[in-house]
Amino acid sequence: MAKRVKASRIKKNLTYSIIEAAEELGLSIATIRNWIKQGLPIQKDQRPYLIYGSGLREFIARKNKAKKFTLEAGELNCFTCKAGRKPLGNAVIYTPQTAKTGRLSGVCHVCGGKCARIISNTKISEHSQILKIQFSNGSAP
């Protein structure tokens, strides 16, 4: 299952039953019911309850936006804490990903878990002022 649900699968001008919404988004019926408890607007006049496509798209967009956060310079995304954290001892390893990007990997100073960040090769000098970067192949890109 994807980390973020794609709201583009939902048509704004249609209504969906709980089952139809779950099938369209590739989610469980329980997830849609939990979203209703969390404030997803529905039409309660008749059964089965109907969910407006526009309301569902807005709800998904709000949930996806709430999950995003911006990393400061020198921070990596900690997979355990699910937050931006400084690496332990400011030490990171740079591994090239593509011709233009690379991954900074380190250890979270709070929980000791893995943390990482994808950066552009043009930003290496900016990050090297804050972090101690070790290149995985022994040389800078």
C-alpha positions in Angstrom: 0.0 0.0 0.0 1.2 3.5 -0.8 2.2 5.9 2.0 0.0 8.6 0.6 -3.4 8.0 -1.0 -3.8 9.4 -4.5 -6.8 11.7 -4.4 -6.7 11.9 -8.3 -8.4 8.4 -8.3 -11.6 10.0 -7.0 -14.0 11.9 -9.4 -15.1 15.2 -7.8 -18.6 15.1 -9.2 -19.5 11.5 -8.2 -20.7 10.1 -4.9 -19.3 6.9 -3.5 -20.5 4.3 -1.0 -18.0 3.3 1.7 -17.2 0.1 -0.2 -16.8 1.9 -3.6 -14.5 4.5 -2.0 -12.4 1.7 -0.4 -12.1 -0.2 -3.7 -11.3 2.9 -5.7 -8.5 3.9 -3.4 -7.2 0.4 -2.7 -7.9 0.7 1.0 -9.9 -1.3 3.5 -13.5 -0.5 4.4 -12.3 0.0 8.0 -10.0 2.8 6.9 -12.8 4.7 5.2 -15.0 4.2 8.4 -12.1 5.6 10.5 -11.9 8.6 8.2 -15.6 9.2 8.7 -15.0 9.2 12.5 -12.1 11.6 11.9 -14.3 14.1 10.0 -14.8 12.9 6.4 -18.1 14.5 5.3 -20.8 12.0 4.3 -24.5 12.2 3.3 -26.4 10.5 6.2 -29.9 10.9 4.8 -30.2 7.4 3.4 -28.3 4.1 3.5 -25.9 3.2 2.2 -24.1 6.4 3.4 -22.7 8.3 0.5 -19.4 10.2 0.3 -19.1 13.1 -2.0 -16.1 12.9 -4.3 -15.1 16.5 -3.7 -15.3 16.0 0.0 -13.2 12.9 -0.2 -10.5 14.5 -2.3 -10.3 17.5 0.1 -10.0 15.1 3.1 -7.2 13.1 1.4 -5.4 16.3 0.5 -5.5 17.6 4.1 -4.3 14.2 5.4 -1.4 14.1 2.9 -0.4 17.7 3.7 -0.4 17.1 7.4 2.2 14.3 6.9 4.7 16.5 5.1 7.4 18.4 6.9 10.4 20.5 5.7 13.9 19.5 6.7 16.3 22.2 7.9 19.9 22.3 6.7 21.9 19.6 8.3 18.8 17.5 9.2 18.0 14.0 7.9 14.6 12.2 8.0 14.6 9.7 10.8 12.6 6.6 9.9 11.9 5.7 13.5 11.1 9.1 15.0 9.4 10.2 11.7 10.9 13.7 12.1 13.8 15.7 11.0 16.8 14.9 13.2 20.5 15.8 13.3 22.7 12.8 12.7 24.9 11.4 15.5 28.1 13.4 15.6 27.0 15.2 12.4 28.6 12.3 10.5 26.9 11.1 7.3 27.7 8.9 4.3 27.0 10.2 0.8 26.0 7.6 -1.8 25.3 8.7 -5.4 21.8 7.9 -6.5 21.6 9.4 -10.0 23.8 11.7 -12.1 22.3 14.7 -10.3 21.4 13.4 -6.8 22.7 11.4 -3.9 21.6 10.1 -0.5 23.0 11.3 2.8 22.7 8.5 5.4 23.4 8.6 9.1 22.2 7.5 12.6 19.6 9.5 14.5 21.1 11.3 17.6 17.8 10.8 19.5 16.8 7.2 18.9 19.8 5.6 17.2 17.7 4.6 14.2 18.5 5.1 10.5 18.0 8.5 8.9 18.5 9.7 5.4 17.9 12.5 2.9 18.2 12.8 -0.8 20.1 15.9 -2.0 21.1 17.5 -5.2 24.8 17.3 -6.0 24.8 21.1 -6.2 23.9 21.2 -2.5 26.8 19.1 -1.2 28.9 22.1 -0.4 26.1 23.7 1.6 25.6 20.5 3.7 29.3 19.9 4.1 29.5 23.2 6.1 27.3 21.6 8.7 27.9 17.9 8.3 30.9 15.7 8.2 30.4 14.0 4.9 32.2 10.7 4.0 31.8 9.7 0.4 30.9 6.0 -0.2 33.3 5.6 -3.2 36.1 7.6 -1.5 35.8 10.7 -3.7 33.5 13.6 -4.1 31.0 13.6 -7.1 
